[in-house]
Amino acid sequence: MKRDTTISICKGIAIILMVIAHAEAPGWLCKFIFEFHMPLFFITAGYFFSLKYLDDEATFVKKRIKGLYWPFVKWSVFFLIIHNWMFDIGILNERYGNEMGGVTHPYTWHQIQQNLWNIFTAMGGYDQFLCGAFWFFRGLFVASILYLILYKVLDVGTNYMTAKTNKAWKVKEAIPYMICLLMLILCGWKTHEGLRIVTLVQGGYRDLMGCFFFGCGFIFRHYVDRYKQLTSRYYASVWMTILFGIVVGLFSTYLTANMNWRSTYTQFLSLPIPALLGFLMTYNISSWLDKHEGRLKQFLTYTGDHTLNIFIFHIISYKVVSLLKIWYYGLDIHQIGCHMVIHEYSQQDYFWILYTIAGVGIPLGFTWLNDCIRKRIREYRASSGSQAH
């Protein structure tokens, strides 16, 4: 049976868009991308949520720990260990930093210890200049487990109502919508009053909005067959995709929003519609690509199946292009420490394309090489075992 790679392609497109935005592409393009690319990851994660975990919570939590918490800890500790060494070799410095002029500094022994505690206990403490996208691991970890807890609580409540009245089936069907509505209410309250969840790094906005989009993905899964019928005709799919893109573009121009942890109430109100339409736009494109075999489909599928390595290594991969840009313009070599890329000329030149190629290509290249080596090792062990017998 042919595998449906639509969601993998969606994730592949989304991770490439993330790398483009982090590469300081033209402002209009970055604003367009920020409207939906991170919500898309939460939506695709929720798409695969299964109700079987309501009776097997331990398996779901173990998967989240293995797939999100452990990679976060492992690579956060790695970059923590090499942080001061990055200053010694010049990758980081105290002269150049982010667009706002903020710079990073070598850690004291006390700071190293504190960051280590934060990494393990709060999924924080990661190197902000080398691991700038690592908030996503915590966001999806919290959002997915929160969704499971809320669904479990509401499911138990409806089961109790069923036992008492035999009229709870409609409420049970409404549980996914109730959770999404609750998350929107909490995010609206939080942003309107400037509140923080003090037990969550960055205050919890991303985590709550992540839970909302996670729930949207779960809901979409139940309507995906109907949606495919609606877009089965080529022209219907094309026009819907164009319409969705126009709406996202209008929001990015006049009501700009993203999943910034410091989002205002207006930005919160501006996010859900373009984020959901941006997902549908990407899904339509991915669905079309899934039906057409070729190198592009293979590449995007492989990319979507290996987004983790791009999340982790795209920023450090940018440094290769930064060296080239420094040579091309004759810039101060210390500008390699700029986060995430060299800001000078970034809105006039096309180096963002090279940054994108490096940010996606280098992590994927090492992933492919590692896969090949492991495959050869397995084949060698299998052949050695058969010869021994």
C-alpha positions as CSV (number, residue, x, y, z in Angstrom):
1,M,0.0,0.0,0.0
2,K,1.4,3.4,-1.0
3,R,2.3,5.6,2.0
4,D,0.5,8.9,2.3
5,T,3.3,11.4,2.7
6,T,1.2,14.5,2.8
7,I,1.9,15.3,6.4
8,S,5.7,14.6,6.1
9,I,5.8,17.0,3.1
10,C,3.9,19.6,5.2
11,K,6.5,19.3,7.9
12,G,9.3,19.4,5.3
13,I,7.9,22.7,3.8
14,A,7.4,24.1,7.3
15,I,11.0,23.4,8.4
16,I,12.4,25.0,5.2
17,L,10.2,28.0,5.8
18,M,11.5,28.3,9.4
19,V,15.1,28.2,8.1
20,I,14.3,30.9,5.5
21,A,12.7,33.1,8.2
22,H,15.7,32.7,10.5
23,A,18.0,33.5,7.7
24,E,16.6,37.1,7.6
25,A,14.9,36.8,4.2
26,P,13.1,39.9,2.9
27,G,10.8,41.3,5.5
28,W,7.6,40.7,3.7
29,L,8.5,37.0,3.2
30,C,9.4,36.6,6.9
31,K,6.2,38.1,8.1
32,F,4.2,35.8,5.8
33,I,6.1,32.7,7.0
34,F,5.8,33.6,10.7
35,E,2.0,33.7,10.4
36,F,1.7,29.9,10.2
37,H,5.0,27.9,10.1
38,M,5.3,27.1,13.8
39,P,1.6,26.5,14.4
40,L,1.9,24.0,11.5
41,F,4.2,21.8,13.5
42,F,1.7,21.7,16.4
43,I,-1.1,21.0,14.0
44,T,0.7,18.1,12.4
45,A,1.6,16.7,15.8
46,G,-2.0,16.8,16.9
47,Y,-3.0,15.1,13.6
48,F,-1.5,11.9,14.9
49,F,-2.9,12.0,18.4
50,S,-4.9,8.8,19.2
51,L,-7.7,8.3,21.7
52,K,-6.1,4.9,22.6
53,Y,-3.7,6.9,24.8
54,L,-6.7,7.8,27.1
55,D,-6.3,4.3,28.5
56,D,-2.6,4.1,28.1
57,E,-1.2,7.4,29.3
58,A,2.2,6.0,30.2
59,T,3.0,5.0,26.6
60,F,2.1,8.5,25.3
61,V,4.2,10.2,28.0
62,K,7.1,7.8,27.3
63,K,7.0,8.7,23.6
64,R,7.0,12.4,24.4
65,I,10.0,12.0,26.7
66,K,11.9,9.9,24.1
67,G,10.9,12.1,21.1
68,L,11.1,15.6,22.7
69,Y,12.5,15.8,26.3
70,W,15.5,13.6,25.8
71,P,16.7,15.2,22.5
72,F,16.2,18.6,24.1
73,V,18.3,17.6,27.2
74,K,21.0,15.9,25.2
75,W,21.7,18.7,22.7
76,S,21.1,21.5,25.2
77,V,23.8,20.0,27.4
78,F,26.1,19.5,24.4
79,F,25.8,23.2,23.4
80,L,26.1,24.2,27.1
81,I,29.4,22.3,27.2
82,I,30.8,24.0,24.1
83,H,29.4,27.5,24.8
84,N,32.6,28.9,26.3
85,W,34.7,27.1,23.7
86,M,32.7,28.9,21.0
87,F,34.2,32.1,22.3
88,D,37.7,30.7,22.3
89,I,37.5,29.8,18.5
90,G,35.5,33.0,17.6
91,I,32.1,31.5,16.7
92,L,30.6,33.6,19.5
93,N,31.8,37.0,20.8
94,E,30.7,39.9,23.0
95,R,30.7,42.5,20.1
96,Y,28.1,41.2,17.7
97,G,24.7,39.6,18.5
98,N,21.1,39.9,17.6
99,E,19.3,42.5,15.6
100,M,18.4,44.5,18.8
101,G,22.1,44.7,19.7
102,G,21.9,42.1,22.4
103,V,25.0,39.9,22.8
104,T,25.9,36.8,24.7
105,H,28.7,36.2,27.2
106,P,30.9,33.3,28.4
107,Y,29.3,31.5,31.3
108,T,30.7,31.5,34.8
109,W,30.9,28.1,36.5
110,H,27.8,29.1,38.5
111,Q,25.9,30.0,35.4
112,I,26.9,26.6,33.8
113,Q,25.5,24.8,36.8
114,Q,22.3,26.9,36.9
115,N,21.7,26.4,33.2
116,L,22.2,22.6,33.7
117,W,19.5,22.6,36.3
118,N,17.2,24.6,34.1
119,I,17.7,22.2,31.2
120,F,16.7,19.2,33.2
121,T,13.9,20.7,35.4
122,A,12.3,23.3,33.2
123,M,13.4,22.6,29.6
124,G,15.1,26.0,29.7
125,G,18.7,27.1,30.1
126,Y,19.6,26.4,26.5
127,D,22.1,28.5,24.6
128,Q,19.9,31.2,23.1
129,F,22.4,32.1,20.3
130,L,23.1,28.5,19.2
131,C,19.8,26.9,20.1
132,G,17.3,29.6,19.4
133,A,14.6,27.2,18.2
134,F,14.7,24.9,21.1
135,W,11.7,26.5,22.8
136,F,9.6,24.3,20.4
137,F,10.7,21.1,22.2
138,R,9.2,22.4,25.5
139,G,6.2,23.9,23.8
140,L,5.2,20.7,22.1
141,F,6.0,18.6,25.1
142,V,3.8,20.6,27.4
143,A,1.1,21.2,24.8
144,S,0.7,17.5,23.9
145,I,0.7,16.2,27.5
146,L,-1.7,19.0,28.6
147,Y,-4.0,18.0,25.8
148,L,-4.0,14.4,26.9
149,I,-4.7,15.4,30.5
150,L,-7.6,17.7,29.6
151,Y,-9.1,15.1,27.2
152,K,-8.8,12.4,29.9
153,V,-10.5,14.6,32.5
154,L,-13.3,15.6,30.2
155,D,-13.7,12.1,29.0
156,V,-14.0,10.7,32.5
157,G,-16.6,13.5,33.3
158,T,-18.7,12.6,30.2
159,N,-18.5,8.9,31.1
160,Y,-19.9,9.8,34.5
161,M,-22.7,11.8,32.9
162,T,-23.5,8.9,30.6
163,A,-23.8,6.5,33.6
164,K,-26.2,9.0,35.2
165,T,-28.3,10.3,32.3
166,N,-27.4,8.3,29.1
167,K,-27.3,11.7,27.3
168,A,-23.6,12.5,27.3
169,W,-22.6,11.3,23.8
170,K,-23.0,14.7,22.2
171,V,-20.8,16.2,25.0
172,K,-18.2,13.5,24.3
173,E,-18.0,14.5,20.7
174,A,-17.5,18.1,21.7
175,I,-14.5,17.4,23.9
176,P,-11.9,18.4,21.2
177,Y,-13.7,21.7,20.6
178,M,-14.1,22.4,24.3
179,I,-10.3,22.0,24.8
180,C,-9.5,24.3,21.9
181,L,-12.0,26.9,23.2
182,L,-10.6,26.7,26.7
183,M,-7.0,27.3,25.3
184,L,-8.2,30.4,23.4
185,I,-10.0,31.8,26.4
186,L,-6.9,31.3,28.6
187,C,-4.6,32.8,26.0
188,G,-6.9,35.7,25.5
189,W,-7.1,36.3,29.3
190,K,-3.3,35.9,29.6
191,T,-2.4,38.3,26.9
192,H,-5.0,40.9,27.8
193,E,-3.9,41.1,31.4
194,G,-0.2,40.5,30.8
195,L,-0.2,37.3,32.9
196,R,2.5,34.7,33.2
197,I,2.6,31.0,34.1
198,V,5.6,31.3,36.4
199,T,6.3,27.6,36.3
200,L,6.8,27.6,32.6
201,V,9.9,29.2,30.9
202,Q,8.8,32.3,28.9
203,G,5.5,32.4,30.6
204,G,3.5,29.7,28.9
205,Y,1.8,31.5,26.0
206,R,3.5,29.3,23.4
207,D,2.6,26.2,25.3
208,L,-1.1,27.1,25.6
209,M,-1.4,28.2,22.0
210,G,0.5,25.1,21.0
211,C,-2.2,23.1,22.8
212,F,-4.8,24.9,20.8
213,F,-3.1,24.1,17.5
214,F,-2.4,20.5,18.6
215,G,-6.2,20.2,19.2
216,C,-6.9,21.7,15.8
217,G,-4.7,19.0,14.2
218,F,-6.7,16.3,16.0
219,I,-10.0,17.8,14.8
220,F,-8.7,18.1,11.3
221,R,-7.8,14.4,11.2
222,H,-11.5,13.6,11.7
223,Y,-12.5,15.7,8.8
224,V,-9.6,15.0,6.5
225,D,-11.5,12.7,4.2
226,R,-14.3,15.2,3.7
227,Y,-11.7,17.9,3.1
228,K,-10.0,15.7,0.5
229,Q,-13.3,15.3,-1.3
230,L,-13.9,19.1,-1.2
231,T,-10.5,19.7,-2.8
232,S,-10.5,16.6,-5.1
233,R,-11.1,18.8,-8.2
234,Y,-7.9,20.4,-9.3
235,Y,-9.3,23.9,-9.9
236,A,-11.1,23.8,-6.5
237,S,-7.8,23.0,-4.8
238,V,-5.9,25.6,-6.7
239,W,-8.3,28.4,-6.0
240,M,-8.7,27.5,-2.3
241,T,-4.9,27.5,-2.0
242,I,-4.6,30.9,-3.6
243,L,-7.4,32.3,-1.5
244,F,-5.8,30.9,1.7
245,G,-2.5,32.4,0.6
246,I,-4.0,35.8,0.0
247,V,-5.7,35.9,3.4
248,V,-2.4,34.9,5.1
249,G,-0.7,37.7,3.1
250,L,-3.2,40.3,4.2
251,F,-2.9,39.3,7.8
252,S,0.9,39.4,7.5
253,T,0.7,42.9,6.1
254,Y,-2.0,44.5,8.3
255,L,-2.3,42.3,11.4
256,T,1.1,40.8,11.8
257,A,1.3,38.0,14.4
258,N,3.4,34.9,15.3
259,M,3.9,32.6,18.2
260,N,6.2,35.1,20.0
261,W,6.1,34.5,23.7
262,R,5.6,38.2,24.3
263,S,2.6,38.4,22.0
264,T,0.1,41.2,22.8
265,Y,-3.7,40.7,22.9
266,T,-4.0,42.1,19.4
267,Q,-1.3,39.7,18.1
268,F,-3.1,36.8,19.9
269,L,-6.4,37.7,18.1
270,S,-4.5,38.0,14.8
271,L,-2.9,34.5,15.0
272,P,-5.4,31.7,14.7
273,I,-7.1,32.5,11.4
274,P,-3.9,32.9,9.3
275,A,-2.2,30.1,11.1
276,L,-5.0,27.6,10.3
277,L,-5.4,28.9,6.7
278,G,-1.6,28.7,6.3
279,F,-1.7,25.1,7.3
280,L,-4.5,24.3,4.9
281,M,-2.6,26.1,2.1
282,T,0.5,24.0,2.9
283,Y,-1.6,20.8,3.2
284,N,-3.1,21.4,-0.3
285,I,0.3,21.9,-1.8
286,S,1.6,18.9,0.0
287,S,-1.3,16.8,-1.1
288,W,-0.7,17.7,-4.7
289,L,3.0,16.8,-4.3
290,D,2.2,13.5,-2.7
291,K,0.4,12.5,-5.9
292,H,3.4,13.2,-8.1
293,E,6.4,11.0,-7.8
294,G,9.8,12.7,-8.2
295,R,12.9,14.1,-6.6
296,L,11.0,17.0,-5.1
297,K,8.6,14.7,-3.3
298,Q,11.4,12.5,-2.1
299,F,13.4,15.4,-0.8
300,L,10.5,17.1,1.0
301,T,9.4,13.8,2.5
302,Y,12.9,13.0,3.7
303,T,13.2,16.5,5.1
304,G,9.8,16.2,6.9
305,D,10.9,12.9,8.4
306,H,14.1,14.5,9.8
307,T,13.0,17.9,11.0
308,L,14.6,17.3,14.4
309,N,18.2,17.5,13.1
310,I,17.4,20.7,11.2
311,F,15.8,22.3,14.4
312,I,19.0,21.4,16.3
313,F,21.7,22.3,13.8
314,H,20.5,24.9,11.4
315,I,21.8,27.9,13.4
316,I,25.4,26.5,13.7
317,S,25.2,25.5,10.0
318,Y,24.6,29.2,9.1
319,K,28.1,30.0,10.3
320,V,29.6,28.4,7.1
321,V,27.7,31.0,5.0
322,S,28.6,33.8,7.4
323,L,32.3,33.1,6.7
324,L,31.6,33.4,3.0
325,K,29.6,36.6,3.5
326,I,32.4,38.1,5.6
327,W,34.9,37.3,2.9
328,Y,32.6,38.7,0.1
329,Y,32.0,42.0,1.8
330,G,35.3,42.3,3.7
331,L,33.5,42.5,7.0
332,D,34.9,42.2,10.5
333,I,35.5,38.5,11.2
334,H,33.8,38.8,14.5
335,Q,30.5,39.3,12.7
336,I,30.4,35.5,12.6
337,G,28.9,35.8,16.1
338,C,25.8,37.5,14.8
339,H,22.6,35.8,15.7
340,M,21.2,34.1,13.7
341,V,22.9,35.4,10.6
342,I,25.0,38.5,9.7
343,H,22.5,41.4,9.7
344,E,24.5,43.8,7.5
345,Y,23.1,43.9,4.0
346,S,20.6,41.1,4.9
347,Q,17.7,43.0,3.4
348,Q,19.6,44.0,0.2
349,D,21.4,40.9,-0.9
350,Y,20.4,37.3,-1.5
351,F,22.6,35.5,1.1
352,W,19.5,34.3,2.8
353,I,19.2,31.8,0.0
354,L,22.7,30.4,0.8
355,Y,21.8,30.5,4.5
356,T,18.7,28.4,3.7
357,I,20.6,25.9,1.6
358,A,23.2,25.5,4.4
359,G,20.6,25.5,7.2
360,V,18.7,22.6,5.6
361,G,21.4,20.9,3.5
362,I,24.2,20.5,6.1
363,P,22.0,18.8,8.8
364,L,20.3,16.7,6.2
365,G,23.7,15.8,4.7
366,F,25.0,14.5,8.0
367,T,21.8,12.7,8.7
368,W,21.9,10.9,5.3
369,L,25.6,10.0,5.9
370,N,24.8,8.7,9.3
371,D,21.9,6.6,7.9
372,C,24.2,5.2,5.2
373,I,26.9,4.3,7.8
374,R,24.4,2.6,10.1
375,K,22.9,0.7,7.1
376,R,26.3,-0.6,6.1
377,I,27.1,-1.6,9.7
378,R,23.8,-3.6,9.9
379,E,24.5,-5.2,6.6
380,Y,28.0,-6.2,7.7
381,R,26.7,-7.6,10.9
382,A,24.0,-9.6,9.1
383,S,26.4,-11.0,6.6
384,S,29.0,-11.8,9.3
385,G,26.2,-13.6,11.3
386,S,25.1,-15.7,8.3
387,Q,28.6,-16.7,7.5
388,A,29.2,-17.8,11.1
389,H,26.2,-20.1,10.9
